Amino acid sequence: MYFRISLSKKLLVVFLILSLTPLTLVGYVTVDNMMNMRESSVNSAEEIGELSINASMNALENQAKDNLEKIVVEKAEINNLMLKKIESDAMYAAKYLEYLFDTDYFYKNIHNLSDYEYRNIHGNDYYMRKEPINYYDKSNIILTKTQILSPEINQTIKVSEFADSVYKMIKENNPDISWIYATFESGVTRQYPWIEPQVIDPNTTTISYENYELATPINNPSKELVWTHPYLDLAGAGWVVTCSVPLYHKNGEFFGVQSIDITLNSLIKVALSVKVGKTGYAFMIDAEGNTIAFPSRADNDLRWNDTWYENTFNLLDTPNTDFKKVVERMVAGEIGTNEVTFQGVNKYISYAPISVTGWSMGVVVPENEIIESAIATQKVIKEHTENISNKTKSDTMHTINQILIGLFVTILIVSLISFISARSITKPIQKLTQSAKKIGEGYLEYKVKINTGDEIENLANSFNKMTDDLKQNIEELRRATAEKERMLQELEIARVIQQSFIPEACPILENMELAATTKPAKEVGGDFYDFIPVSKDKLGLVIADVSGKGVPAALFMALTRAFIRANAVRDPTIANAIKQANELILEDAKQGMFVTLFYAILDKEKKTFNYVNAGHHPPILLKKSTGDIVLLEAKGIALGVLGNIELEEKEIELESGDMIVLYTDGITDAINDQEEEFGEERLINLISENYTMSALDLINKIKHEVIAFTRDQPQFDDFTLVILKVSSEQVPCNDAPSTYTLRPKTYLHKLNEVSNYG
């Protein structure tokens, strides 16, 4: 009798010894230095200070980026609203003009050429109205010299007079508008407000005919509102941009363009009014990257100056790759913030699009202005933490020395105890290891004997039980392997028997091709086809699909084939032969077993094709003469389901080039990785596209297409295909010998070797 102590208790004793010894020493040192260690805790202040600095700097940077984006988005939206107001005014004026010119008025007032003053502008001759006629007519009227004051031109002038009231309202509500004008196809231009002809420089014109061309149907077939690029108004309005709207009659006829010129002063003021930090500034570019607005203080960064309209350039040409990426994003209409280095100085650029014109606005702020307050805070925290660190260094050194001495002593004690404890624990484990090697060498009768009174002894007992279980499992595995080999042998016998039922070759027919193939889903299957010589000139064709798969389906297939063949030879009437076979099948069929079947008799001399269909997929007939596809349908149900069935018998006549394709659902029900079926439609298209092939080549083509369609999907149903083609050649099926014989079933004696799988 021995005292049992579990391994967990032994380990607990060892852990207590290892823990209490250093704790006793460390406790003595800790009490002696308690007061000094309290002050040493300020070491954490340095880490907290660094965390505070990093957090504040990150927070300020993120806040600055957000503020920059908010500012630039707000300013960009202000410009958007201003431009949208111009668009709205232009559309309103255009709609009003379209209304006036689509209203049936007639004006008798005829203008005289004396009302106009001759001007030569840019080498072209014009007549401009000397002064407005009445309250409504407040515009300049410009006519080319080559024109005459025809009734059409007079009516254009008179009808457009009513637009001045609208022009006046629009101009008064928006002082940034320089000119409002409509240019008509007749050559008349009405420009608001009116100015004396002498005011206009002979070398300039206030009218930009380029704006007119942009809105014409040739350049603007979608009839949309268009904007020009900024350009200098030579009449003295400064830099302007033009919004143009095409004018159309109700019948869709183009008759002019309504335009509004707006100065860029207001847009530039919005951009240049942005000030962020001490030296931050804003700028604006167009859709191609050309500069529009910027302050002189941007010159150090972007080589800009106040005389920008004389020195404007494309920012996409900048050699600064980081800034070029920002400009590309601005041209693309993006919103964002990026860091860019200009001459060694890091700066943040936030940007937002002016969507109406495709322009973009940006704000630039130096990085040091964003983190200026954080840098000051960082300096204060660093000075404070350095003072604390110097104080704690002297205090901690004394404590560290004492801890090192204590740890050294603890290590010696722990090492001695570990050595003694390890020997007592590892000895039985080593014995167990040696026993495992013996068993691994095949000595399954070997028993492990360990008497430690703990978990290792329990492990040894479990080890002994494992060897007993291992011997038992090996014996069971041997029996299971033998049983599996027996089943595989029976399946192979069944496969050989089934293959013996399939014709080795197709009959050779005069002026006809006949080809066939079958592939079971498992070792054995339930699909089959057969050729039955009913008489000298008649040949029976059978294709069938037995329900289920495997050995039961194969045996049921053999039974069905025998009944069909026997009755087909005995009774040449197609429907009666299949009915009699159904009665025999019904007697022997097990519950749930049935077979779909298509049976036909081919008259080789008359080239007729009589058939019945017992619930099978209707074969596909391709008529070469018309190219039509006909499904050989006939009323009937599957065999083995009901007795005394009715089958509809049909007859067709075959012509040269006609083709009949008989198949089982293993073809049309084949699926791919997307659970999509091959389908009857795909099969019909495949037959139609390749009808010129021989019967054998077409079979190979269909097999190849089905395999390519399913890819890695396993075959889940039997695959059978028979093709009859009327032609002038005879082609054997499946590369088999050219003779056709009904061989005796040499494997029928092996049926008694197959287990009863039903």
Summary of the structure (lengths in Angstrom):
residues: 758
radius of gyration: 50.3
end to end distance: 63.8
largest distance: 143.2
contacts: 2350
relative contact order: 0.08
helix: 47%
strand: 21%
